[in-house]
């Protein structure tokens, strides 16, 4: 029987201790694995790969590779199981997780996704941390398949089950940043930094992302003002007016704007 307090109980596919504060000798070479994931992330995602890794068929239905049972379905199946049977299911899920980790290590991401899904379909619904790690592992495998959207979904499922799951938060932050969602990425990096103030990638992101977000917001504001000006000119033109007849002035104290009418703009 698996020791519930053993280090391997919550080992994820990259070989991290899920607490995020201490690390043991990893089962996999994390540097090599992260390098593979990083290389994959530089490639453009094809819709075919996204659907394949997410288990979606051509008609939009789910294939077994990614079709885990819902918690409600799992609980319905567990109603008549004894504690011994539930414990056996937990052990079976752990064996499948380790099998999936080996497939992941051997660059068989498709197989790893399938096996992690099998593990989710037997892992007891009340074992939230074990299920969180399985979702986190499956997300890592999907990252190797360039299935970013589906990987984000799995990271989110993992975090919902275990809000302090640092590795899932970090993965989702990277995926959000790759998908040009810096606000969401920054929120996850902040959470990572709160859980582990010494986490280097999170610290760097907290410096790197705010200027990017501010620059984007300024650009959006400029575009919005330009669009509003064009719309205003179109509405005012029949009256012999334009937006030049209206001057916006910002209050330096409050930041709010006032509009003044000028009959004869220069």
Secondary structure, DSSP 4 states (H G I P E B T S, - for coil): ---TTSGGGG--TT---TTSS-----SS-HHHHHHHHHHHHTSPPPHHHHHHHTTB-TTSPBPGGG-PPPHHHHHHHHTT--HHHHHHHHHHHHHHHHHHHHHHHTT-HHHHHHHHHHHHTTS-TT-HHHHHHHHHHHHHHHHHTT-HHHHHHHHHHHHHH-TT-HHHHHHHHHHHHHTT-HHHHHHHHHHHHHH-TT-HHHHHHHHHHHHHHHHHHHHHHHHHHHHHHHHHHHHHGGGT--GGGEEEEE-TTT--EEEEE-TT--
